Amino acid sequence: MTVTIYQAKTHLSRILQHVELGEEVVVCRGKQPIARIVPSSSVKPKRPKVGEPTSPRFKIPPDAFAPLGTEELKEWGLA
């Protein structure tokens, strides 16, 4: 995105939203580029929305709820 100095001053917060999304903005005086606004590498990633998964799905193996054998019951002190 390319903007003039006037546009940069007038719409700075809107321009910074574009930069936060990873876009690069060039600021020009007339037609001469004078500055570049790029996302900071230290910007924290956006927090996930409520309920949005943040890790891969976990599959529960079919035998996870199978009854314990006698040896396992003994190890747990239940037999």
C-alpha positions in Angstrom: 0.0 0.0 0.0 1.3 3.5 -0.8 0.0 6.6 0.9 0.9 10.3 1.0 2.0 12.1 4.1 -1.4 13.7 4.5 -3.1 10.3 4.2 -0.7 8.8 6.7 -1.5 11.6 9.2 -5.2 11.5 8.7 -5.7 7.7 8.7 -2.8 6.5 10.9 -4.8 4.1 13.0 -6.4 2.5 9.9 -3.0 2.2 8.2 -1.5 0.6 11.3 -4.3 -2.0 11.2 -3.1 -3.0 7.8 0.5 -3.2 9.0 -0.6 -5.4 11.9 -2.1 -7.8 9.4 1.3 -8.0 7.7 1.0 -5.4 5.0 3.9 -3.0 4.2 3.0 0.7 3.8 5.1 3.1 1.8 4.8 6.8 2.7 5.4 9.3 -0.2 6.0 13.0 -0.4 4.3 13.7 -3.7 5.5 10.7 -5.8 8.8 10.3 -4.0 8.8 7.4 -1.4 10.4 8.6 1.9 9.5 6.0 4.4 8.3 2.4 4.8 6.1 1.1 7.6 6.6 -2.7 8.2 5.3 -5.0 10.9 7.5 -5.3 13.9 9.0 -8.7 14.6 8.3 -8.2 18.3 4.5 -7.8 17.8 2.7 -10.5 19.8 0.5 -12.8 17.8 -3.2 -12.1 18.2 -5.0 -14.1 20.9 -7.3 -16.8 19.6 -11.0 -16.3 19.8 -12.9 -18.0 22.6 -13.4 -21.7 21.6 -10.9 -21.6 18.7 -8.5 -24.6 18.8 -4.9 -23.7 19.5 -3.4 -27.1 19.1 -3.9 -30.2 16.9 -6.8 -32.5 17.7 -6.1 -35.3 20.2 -7.5 -38.7 19.3 -8.4 -41.0 22.2 -7.4 -44.6 21.5 -10.3 -47.1 21.4 -8.9 -49.0 24.4 -8.6 -45.9 26.6 -11.8 -46.9 28.5 -11.3 -50.6 28.5 -11.4 -52.3 32.0 -8.0 -52.7 33.7 -6.5 -56.2 33.8 -5.8 -58.0 37.1 -2.1 -57.1 36.9 -2.9 -53.4 36.5 -5.4 -53.6 39.3 -2.8 -55.1 41.6 -0.3 -52.4 40.6 -2.8 -49.8 41.7 -3.6 -51.7 44.9 -7.2 -52.3 43.8 -7.2 -56.1 43.7 
